[in-house]
Amino acid sequence: MLRSGAAAAALALLEGCGSAADEPGGPEPSAAQDAPASSPAPGSPTAAAAPAMPAEWRPHTRTFMAWPALDEVWGDQLPAVRADIARVAQAVARFEPVVLMARPDQSAGARRLCGSSVEVIDLAVDDLWARDTGPTFVTGAAGVAGVDLNFNGWGGKQTHTDDGQVARNLLDHYGIRRIQAPVTGEGGGIEVDGEGTLMATESSWVNGNRNPGVSRDRIEAALKDLFGVRKVIWFAGVAGQDITDCHVDALARFAEPGVVVLHRPGPDTPPDIWSRASDQALDVLRGATDANGRTLRVVDLTEPDLAGRPDLGKDFLATYLNYYVVNGAVIMPRFGDRASDDRAAGVLADLHPGREVVPVGIDAIAAGGGGIHCSTQQQPAG
């Protein structure tokens, strides 16, 4: 949820910040690109062939990551953040290929720190958030394609001269078909079960900084077309208090169809806007069914107890939910609270049987408001 210094400001949970509009946001697809078509009827031959986003636990061809480039973003923390990214890349590379994008003048340093297990390619980036800046992949009868969600710096909050072109440039590099979305958003703003259900927060989609004047219904229709889903479960989220406007991948995740892992505050955490967002999401999930009519089982993933760590800073993202599922493993953050770390590892092991749970320390990344999932993007097997 990439909390910002504005977190102390008074802000109610978002209650539908969009309004009806005639035209969807985002640039129009060009004739040379594949624009998403209207969703075919479920169960039809066309539906079976249409592109869809596989669940994260399905096999991956590779993981993409990005090398943080800018002193203006990280200041004197840039070396520590790069060390964290190298540790995450090495952990993922034990289980599947990792491709790290780096500016040409920084790629040699990235190779030295990441080691030979990580492939580094020359591709201009501004920051490390590959989940949001890179393409979000779908698969179908025509193979793998990448959805370009028109990254705009989370609504113009951060420089994105290069990051705004990462999806296009990466797909061009690999010769992968590009689908330009008719809406603007980020990969961390969606979560799918691979069987027709998607979760999202209104605060990061129905928001004037991404999709001005576009209604939730129009955005939902675009998400269904882009990612091959039949149902969207919406949470309110929180607008304006972190750089992402409360991405769903720090709030609720699918562990399997019908099972949702939910970030929960610790028992001694004073109520705040983030705990209220979690409570609202819990209320939604208790009354929701997925695209196949299943009621949802909700599993709590409680945040670590970091009351004794004031050195971590006000923007620190203290959630285990920003883990990443790879081929044969789950890469999770380790925060140094031994009891909480062990408890979270046990929950993730139970939810992902047969996968090794690999804790990685990411204090520098988390101090910038992000996590492991934010810094990775899977290319699913075709």
N, C-alpha and C positions, 0 to 999 in steps of 0.2 A: 504493500500500500504506500510505499515511498513517502513517509510522512514528512511534512515541511515545517518550517518555523511558524507557519500560520496556524498550527494545530490548536493554539490557545484561543483562537478567535471563535466567537459564538457562531455555530452553523447547525441548523436542523438537518436531519436526514432528508435526502432528496425525495420529493414527492411529485415526480413527473415534471421535469424541467423542460420538456419539449412541447411544441405546439404543432398543429396540423400544417402541412405544407404541400404544395403542388409538385415540387421537384425534390428528389433526394439530393443530399450533399455529396461532396467529392467530385473529382473530375469525370467527364464523360469518357467511356472507353473509346479508343480509336479503332479504325477499321482493321488495323494490323493486330489487334489484341482480341482475346477471347472474353467477351462480356458474359456474365452469368445469365443463363436463361431462366424463364419461369420454372418453378419447381414442378416436376412431373408428378402424376398421381402415385401415392405410395403403392408398392407392389407391382407397378407396371414394368414392362421390359425397359422402358426409357429410364425409370427410376433406378433400376439395378445398374444401368450403365453410367448414370450421372455422377460427376465428381462429388466426393464427400470426404470430410476430414476424419481420418482414423483416430481412435483413442490413443492416448500417449503410450499405453502399455503394449500396443501392437509393435511388431518388429520395425526397427529403424535401419535405414541405409547408412546414415551418418548424423552427427550433431554439428550444428553451426554455432560458433561463438564469435565475439568481437573484442578487439584489443582497445581498452580505453585510451584515448588519444590526447585529450585536452587538459592542460593545466588550469584553464579558466573554469572548468567544471569541478575538478577534484583538488586543486591547489596542492599543498604539500602532502596530501594523502594519496597522490597518484601512484607512487611506488608500492605502497601497501595494497592498493586496489589491484594493481597489476599482479602482485604476488598471489592474491586471492584467486584471481581469474586463472592464473597458471595452475594453482592447486585443483580448482574445479575441472579444468580441461584435462589434467593428468588423471583425475579420478574417473571421469567419463571415458577416457581413452583406454582404460583397462577393459572396457566392455564393448565399445564400438568406435568406429573412426570419428575423429574430431577434426573439423576444419575451422581454423581461426582466421578471421578477416583482420588485416592490419594495414595501416597506411604504409606505402612503400618505404618511406624513410624510417619506419618503426618496426618493420617486419623482422629485421635481424635481431633486435633486442627481444622481440617476442619469441623467436625461435630459441634463443639462449635460455630464456627463463622457463619456457614450456617443455623443452626437451624434444627428443626425436619422436616420441609417441604421438605428438600433435602436429598435424599438417598446417602450415601457415601460408596463406595466399595474400597477394597484394591486392587490396581492395579498400578504397577510402571509407573510413568510418569516423564518427565523432566520439562515440561512447560505446559502452559494453553491452547495452541492452538488446541483444540479438532477438529475443522473443518479440519485441515490439517493432524494431526497425527492419528486420528481415521478413521474407515472405512466410506466410502460413500455408502449409502444404495440404493439398487434397489429392486423392487418388480416384481413378475411374477406369473405364474401358480404354481410354486413350493414354493411360499411364499417369505419371505424377505431374501435377501442375502447382504453381505457386500463386497464392492470392496476395496481391499488393494492396495493403490497407491504407495507402496514402499517408504514411507517417508524417505528422506535422509538429513533432516535438511536444506531444501530449497537450495539444491546444496552444502551441506557441510558448510553452514555459521554458524551453531549453533550445539552444542552438542546434540546428539539424540540417545544415547545408549539405553535408555528406550523408548523414543518416537518412535523410528524406529520399535518397537515391539507392539505398542499400538493397532493397528488395529487387528493384529493376536490374541493378548491376550484378547481383549474385545470380539471379536467374539467367541473365545473359551469359555469364561466365560458364555456367553448366549446360547451357542450351535447353533449359527447362521452360515449358510454356508458361506464360504469365497471364493471370487474370486480374484485371484492374477492378477494384471494388468501386461501386457507386456511392459508398459511404466512407467515412474516415474513422479509423480506430487503431487498435493495436492487438497483437497476438495474445498478450497477457490479459486482454479484456474478454476472452472467450474460453470456455471449458466445455468439452464434448465427451459423451460416453461412447461414441462410435456406433450407436444404435438409434440415432435420430433425435437425441436430446442435447440441447446447448444451454449453459448457464451464463448469465451476464449481469452486470450492474447497470442500472439506468444512469448513474452518475458519470460513468466513463463513456457512454454512447449517446444518450439523449441529452446532449450538452452542447451549448452554443459554441464552445471552443473547438469542437470537432464537426458537428453536424447542425449548423445554425438553422432553426426553423423547421427541422425535420421531426416528424412525429415518431413515437415509439413503434407504431404499427409499420411505418415505412422502413424503419431500421430493421425491425424484426423480419420483414419480408426479404430484405437484402441478405441478412445473415442466413436465413433458411436457404436461399438460392446459392449463396457462396459456399456454404459448408455442408450442404446436403442433409440438413436436419428438418424435422417435422414439428418440433416443439421447442420453444424458448422459455426457460424459467428465469424470471427477472427478479433481482433484488434491488432495493433502493440504493444501497451504497452510500457514499459520502462525497459530495462535490466540494472542491476548492480547498481541501485540507492537506492534500499530498499531490505530488506531481502527476500521478496517474488518475486522480479522481476515483480512487478505490477500485483497482483492478480485481476481477473475480479470482485470479489465481493466488491472491493473498487472503481470500475469504472462504471460498468453497471449491472443492475439487471432487471429481469422480474418482473412486478407487476401482470400481467396476460398474457395469450397468445396474442401477437400482441402489447403489451405495455411494453416499456423499460424505466426504471428510470436511468438517467445518472447523475453522479457527475459533477458539474460545479463549476468553480472558482467564487469567489465573483467579483462584478463589479469593485472593486478597486485593485484586485490582479494583481501584475505585471506578465507578461507572463513568464512562466518557463517550464521545461520539463513536469511537471504534467498537466498544462493547455493545452499544445500542445497534450498530450496524450488524453485528453478529447475532444479536437477539432477533432483529427483524428478519435476517436470513433464516434463522431457525424456525420462526413462525411460518415463513413461506414454505420451507421444505416439509414441515409437518403436514401441511395441507396439499402438497403437490403430488402429482404422478408424472412419470416420464412418458416419452412418446409411445411406449408400448403398454401404458396403463398401469405400470407397477407403482405401488407406493414406495417411498424412498426410506431406506435405513440411514440414519445420520450417526456418524461417529465423530466424537469430539477429539480435537487435537489441541491440547491446552498449551498456551504460550509459556516460555521459560520464565523463571523467577529471576529477574535481573535488577531487583531493588538495590542491591549492593554495588551496582556498576554504573555510577553516574558518569564515568569516563566515556561511555558509549555514545552519548550525545542525544539530542532531542529528536533527530530524524531516524534513529535506529529502528529497523524493521525486525521486531522480535516475534517472528512466527515460524513455526516448523512447516507450515502449509506450502511454502514456496520450494518444495522439494522437486526433484526431476526423476522420472521413471525412464530408465535406459534398458537396453538388452541385457537382461539377467540381473539387474540391480536397481536400487533406489538410492540416489545421491541426495542426502539431506543435510541441512545446516547443523552445525554444532556450536552451541553458545557458551559452554563452560559451566552451566548449571548441571552437574553430573546426574542428579536425580531426574530432572526434566528431560535432559538429553536421552537418558536411557529409556524413560517412559515413552517418549516420542518414537524412538527407534523400535521399541516393542510394538507400538500401534501400527507403524508402517510395515513391519515384518509380518504381522498378522493379516494386514490388508493385501499384501503382495507376496503370498507364499511362493517359495522357490527362488526368490530374488534376494541377493545379498544387500543388506542395508549398510551404506558407506557414509559415515558422518564426516563432514569437511568444515573446518573453521573458516568463516567468511566475515569476520567482524568489520573489516574495512568496507566490503560491499554493503553489508547491512547498515552500517553507519550512514551510507549514502541513500538509504531507503529502499534497497532492493534485495534480491536473493538469488538462489541457484536457478530457479525456474526462469526468472527474468533474464538471466544471462545466457540462456541456451535456447535453441530451436531445433526440433527434430525434423529430419527428412524421412518420411515413412518409406518402407519398402514398397515398390510398385505392385 
